[in-house]
Amino acid sequence: MNLIRISPKDTNLLKDFLENAGTSLERFRYFASRKFDVLQYHLVTYILEENGKALAYGHLDKEKDTVWLGTCVIESETGKGLGKKIMNALIEFARKNKIEKVKLSVDNVNEAAQKLYIQSGFKKTSQLEKFSFYEWGLIENMEIFVSTLALMGKSAEEIISIAKENNFSIEFSSGMPYREDMEKVFLEAPVKKYAHNYFPAPQKPFVLNLASKDDETRKRSIQHCINGMELSAKVNAKFFSAHAGFCIDPKPEELGEKLSRETNIDRDFHWKLFIASIKEVLAKTKHLPLKFLIENNVIAKMNVYEDGFNPLFCADPDEMLKLIEEINDTRLGILLDTAHLKVSAKTLNFTKHNAVEKIKDVVACIHHSDNEAEFDNNLILTKDYWFLEHMDNFYGIPHVIEVKKISVKSIKEHISLLKSN
């Protein structure tokens, strides 16, 4: 099944859709009084098709200051989840294009459609005798995930139970111990989720490093990311994310601490390995409908060599942009860790606010926690959190609360903080 964006010059699928819609047009009356040239005023028009047959339709139509959503599934295909597919595509378009409000009207007798709209984040704003109005808001429907780090010390089952009870979406992340059945637990968890970096942890520990000169480490890192992409695709996640590479191979226990020093490091050589690794991951997962995100590294002053050498890739904005440019694949993006950026900015003497402006167009997800600019210690967010002034640029992408070991009450306060700025 394919999602196709159509234009006023390409209406064959639309004609096919209307000819086969049957009784669905009794509830979807948009084209009863409009010609096809109305498509030129749409922000987007989609058709879901299979084997050349149009099965579902959706649009976002801007009239003055209001964006209206319309969807319809042909009579013979109702009840098969196609309405949800076309709805998700339209909402994703609204997110990416920072559309703050989307409205729709629906017949009061169409209970199935109203249920779908409510599940998709729409709220009823008014009801008339025959139909009702619903509205979706970008900020109210921000995608906010909670890292398993925030619930550190709890079992996977406890985390899933808390998430289900409180309607949290979960980032299954590094730090969760090895379990033989962890992949099964992840797949079957009845919550919205995605996998990050070293998850699921392998039985034999290693430090994931896509720039390692050690062949075994690099091959394991590449395969772990490929597996992560495949696992993420199974739960309809938008991406899998991993940390940027290093010019050294730290031990697992060194992460977050002072790293062992190595000599005679060829940074250009490690960069080429890093680029080659990412290209291999992307090449072997090109059939999957999701992105591969690279998280910016954190470089603390204690890990900069005496001569100023930085052994960690993508700690500064210029190197993040260099990565995106060299890979040149729309499936690659940046996972911006604001706490990492804060520490790295002080260490490498660049301005964190300017850095955000530089990279904002390539950021596809954001990790949120705070620190005092010396170490990455995942402190809580407050109303003085430095990144809040940038939130207006990022409401359309997923956000992750990566504060360490906090209560459910605190998680809810963090969610409110990110939404209320």
Secondary structure, 3 states (H helix, E strand, C coil): CEEEECCCCCCHHHHHHHHHCHHHHHCCCHHHCCCHHHHHHEEEEEEEEECCEEEEEEEEEEECCEEEEEEEECHHHCCCCHHHHHHHHHHHHHHHCCCCEEEEEEECCCHHHHHHHHHCCCEEEEECCCEEEEEEECCCCCCEEEEHHHHCCCCHHHHHHHHHHHCCEEEECCCCCCCCCHHHHHHHCCCCEEEECCCCCCCCCCCCCCCCCCHHHHHHHHHHHHHHHHHHHHCCCCEEEEECCECCCCCHHHCCCCCCCCCCCCHHHHHHHHHHHHHHHHHHCCCCCCEEEEECCCCCHHHCCCCCCCCECCCCHHHHHHHHHHHCCCCEEEEEEHHHHHHHHHHHCCCHHHHHHHHHHHEEEEEECECCCCCCCCECCCCCCHHHHHHHHCCCCCEEECCCCCCHHHHHHHHHHHHHC
